[in-house]
Amino acid sequence: MSRSLHKSTLNFLIRCSKLPAEGNHLRRLNVFASMVSSCIRTKRCSLEGMSRPEEEEEDNRQSESRIKQAKRWLMSKWTDWDTFFAPYIAPLLCRLWQKGEMILVMDGSETGQECTTLMLSVIWGKYAIPIVWITRKGGKGHFTDAVHTELVRKCLSILPTGRQCRVVLLGDGEFDGQCLRDFCWENGWEFVLRSSLDRQVDVGGELARLDSVLPLLENRRIVFLACGCGRDNALLWKGKGFDSPIPLLTNMELGQMACRYYKLRFKIETLFKQMKSAGFYLDKSMMACHSRIASLLIVLSLAFIFTFCTGLLIK
């Protein structure tokens, strides 16, 4: 069963590879397929988990060899998102694009030891699927507005063109920077981004904090301020189940629609959980090098997508 999984994974990687499957690249694809299939089989993304023998007769020397191969793959300068992930996520994005709407969610999470990953995912049904990410050394909230914009530009490079498709970007409080919002306007994207209650907005022609309109929420669930933040709309939403009102910035014209889309943002939290404690235990990898973690996420993301698609077929 495991040999069949490895062979099927390798055949898929070779078929969709943007480089000729020969020489060193073929060897890297073979190691890549072994790591992905081992992640699926063992539900672990640690080097020890990915080195577990597929057959009982394999000895410790073969396991040590697998660990060395995995280490070399993660450290290789030839191992990057453009070569080993973009060609395989692109067909999925094309299929979602053809449906006429694509919902993107951005969020950050601690990965490995003292590293944080900023990830952009796409909503597929009830789940979030990883697309692109940036991993840096440091705690959560370490990324700047320029880095947020860099991430969506990287995603834009593999999105289909030609056919009209509605793109909606969702993000939490740290993603309401001006640079990211300008990017959405320039590319015709819609966005719903959480902001802060102390943000200065236009309230009836006067500049005031967004929480100054809190009294208006006593008799309604949404307070909508058209062009309250420059050309962007600002709103306060008293969502069901939330302890305090949620401040949002959006370029959507309807407040209720913006709130309905923002609810989908929480699906990326489920994605991180499935990559960690409820799935592949990324938080137990013990890696401290941000570049290795970024490469490990290539393996883990593809294993997650394969598992997710298999679940859909079974269902």
Residue pairs with C-beta under 8 A, 6 or more apart in sequence:
2 37
2 41
2 54
2 55
3 54
5 37
5 40
5 41
6 33
6 34
6 37
6 54
9 33
9 36
9 37
9 306
10 29
10 30
10 33
12 88
13 21
13 29
13 32
13 33
13 88
14 21
14 26
14 29
16 87
16 88
16 91
17 25
17 29
17 87
18 83
18 86
18 87
19 25
19 83
21 29
24 78
25 78
28 73
28 76
28 78
28 79
28 84
31 69
31 70
31 72
31 73
32 73
32 84
32 298
32 299
34 50
34 66
34 69
35 50
35 70
35 73
35 299
36 299
36 302
36 303
36 306
38 44
38 49
38 50
38 51
38 52
38 54
39 45
39 49
39 50
39 280
39 299
39 300
39 303
40 303
40 306
40 307
41 52
41 54
42 49
42 50
42 52
43 49
43 279
43 280
43 281
44 50
44 280
44 281
44 284
45 280
45 281
45 282
45 285
45 296
45 299
45 300
45 303
46 281
46 284
46 285
46 286
47 67
47 70
47 71
48 67
50 66
50 67
50 70
50 299
51 63
51 64
51 66
51 67
51 70
52 63
53 59
53 62
53 63
73 79
73 295
74 292
74 295
74 296
75 291
75 292
75 295
76 295
79 295
79 298
80 295
81 132
81 133
81 154
81 294
81 298
84 298
85 298
85 301
85 302
86 158
88 302
88 305
89 129
89 131
89 158
89 305
90 158
92 124
92 129
92 305
93 102
93 122
93 131
93 158
93 159
93 160
94 160
96 102
96 122
96 124
97 159
97 160
97 163
97 165
98 163
98 165
100 164
100 165
100 166
101 165
101 166
101 167
101 168
102 122
102 159
102 165
102 166
102 167
102 168
103 122
103 123
103 167
103 168
103 170
103 261
103 264
104 120
104 121
104 122
104 123
104 131
104 152
104 155
104 167
104 168
104 169
104 170
105 120
105 121
105 122
105 123
105 128
105 169
105 170
105 171
105 264
105 265
105 267
105 268
106 118
106 119
106 120
106 121
106 148
106 151
106 152
106 169
106 170
106 171
106 172
106 175
106 268
107 118
107 119
107 121
107 171
107 172
107 265
107 268
107 269
107 272
108 116
108 117
108 118
108 119
108 140
108 141
108 142
108 143
108 174
109 116
109 117
109 119
109 140
109 272
110 116
110 117
110 139
110 140
110 283
111 117
111 135
111 282
111 283
111 285
111 293
111 297
112 282
112 283
112 285
112 286
112 287
112 288
112 289
112 290
112 292
112 293
113 286
113 287
113 288
114 137
114 138
114 139
114 288
115 135
115 136
115 137
115 138
115 287
115 288
115 289
115 290
115 293
116 135
116 136
116 138
116 139
116 140
116 141
116 142
116 143
117 133
117 134
117 135
117 293
117 294
117 297
118 133
118 134
118 135
118 136
118 143
118 147
118 148
118 151
119 130
119 131
119 132
119 133
119 268
119 271
119 272
120 130
120 131
120 132
120 133
120 151
120 152
120 155
121 128
121 129
121 130
121 131
121 267
121 268
121 271
122 128
122 129
122 131
123 129
123 264
123 267
124 308
125 312
126 267
127 267
127 270
127 271
127 308
128 267
128 268
128 270
128 271
129 271
129 304
129 305
129 308
130 271
130 297
130 301
130 304
130 305
131 155
131 158
132 151
132 154
132 155
132 158
133 151
133 294
133 297
134 143
134 147
134 150
134 151
134 294
135 290
135 291
135 293
135 294
135 297
136 142
136 143
136 147
136 290
137 290
141 174
143 174
144 177
145 177
145 178
145 179
145 180
146 179
148 171
148 175
148 177
148 179
148 180
149 177
149 179
149 180
149 183
152 169
152 180
152 183
153 183
156 187
159 167
166 190
167 187
167 188
167 189
167 190
168 189
168 190
168 191
168 192
168 261
169 180
169 184
169 189
169 190
169 191
169 192
169 193
170 191
170 192
170 193
170 261
170 262
170 264
170 265
171 180
171 191
171 192
171 193
171 194
171 265
172 193
172 194
172 265
173 194
173 195
173 196
175 193
175 194
176 193
176 194
176 195
176 196
176 199
176 249
180 191
180 193
181 191
181 193
181 232
181 249
181 251
183 189
184 190
184 191
184 251
185 231
185 251
190 250
190 251
190 252
191 249
191 250
191 251
192 248
192 249
192 250
192 252
192 258
192 259
192 261
192 262
192 265
193 248
193 249
193 250
194 246
194 247
194 248
194 249
194 262
194 265
195 210
195 229
195 234
195 247
195 248
195 249
196 210
196 247
197 209
197 210
197 211
197 245
197 247
198 209
198 210
198 211
199 209
199 210
199 229
199 234
199 247
199 249
200 207
200 208
200 209
200 210
201 207
201 208
201 209
201 210
201 225
201 228
201 229
201 234
202 225
202 227
202 228
202 229
203 212
203 213
203 225
203 228
210 228
210 234
210 236
210 247
211 236
211 247
213 223
213 225
213 236
214 236
214 245
216 223
216 236
217 223
217 236
217 238
217 245
220 238
221 237
221 238
221 239
222 235
222 236
222 237
222 238
222 255
222 256
222 259
223 235
223 236
224 233
224 235
224 255
225 233
225 234
225 235
226 233
227 233
228 234
228 235
229 249
231 251
232 249
232 250
232 251
233 249
233 250
233 251
233 252
233 253
233 255
233 258
234 247
234 248
234 249
235 247
235 248
235 250
235 255
235 258
235 259
236 245
236 246
236 247
236 248
237 245
237 246
237 247
237 248
237 255
237 259
237 262
238 245
238 246
239 245
239 246
239 259
239 263
246 262
248 258
248 259
248 262
250 258
252 258
252 261
271 304
273 279
274 280
274 304
275 282
275 300
275 304
276 282
276 283
277 283
279 304
280 300
280 303
280 304
282 296
282 297
282 300
285 293
285 296
287 293
287 296
